[in-house]
Amino acid sequence: MKIPKSIRIAGHEIKIVYKDRLESAGTACVGLAFLSQDRIELARTCEGVPLSKDQLATAFLHEALHIISTLHSLALNEKKVTSLELALY
């Protein structure tokens, strides 16, 4: 799966940005969504290990689903987002 440089979700142009590493609340993660900034960040590595194309693709889908959930008031929990991410991939 080719990850685009940006994606349009419900009228928002969401930019995809790569970072060497990401953390959320002090824990390493592979992706973060920032709806207020119209941005998805993806990590190139996690705990010093390079991420594969498959890992980046599923992280991209996961974060896009979080944005969709928020914009459409779906209130999808993490388990549901992960299930949909894997089903789509």
Beta strands, then each sheet from edge to edge (+ up, - down):
strand 1: 6-9
strand 2: 12-19
strand 3: 22-24
strand 4: 27-29
strand 5: 31-34
strand 6: 39-43
strand 7: 45-46
strand 8: 49-50
sheet 1: 1+ 2- 6- 5+
sheet 2: 3+ 4-
sheet 3: 7+ 8-
end
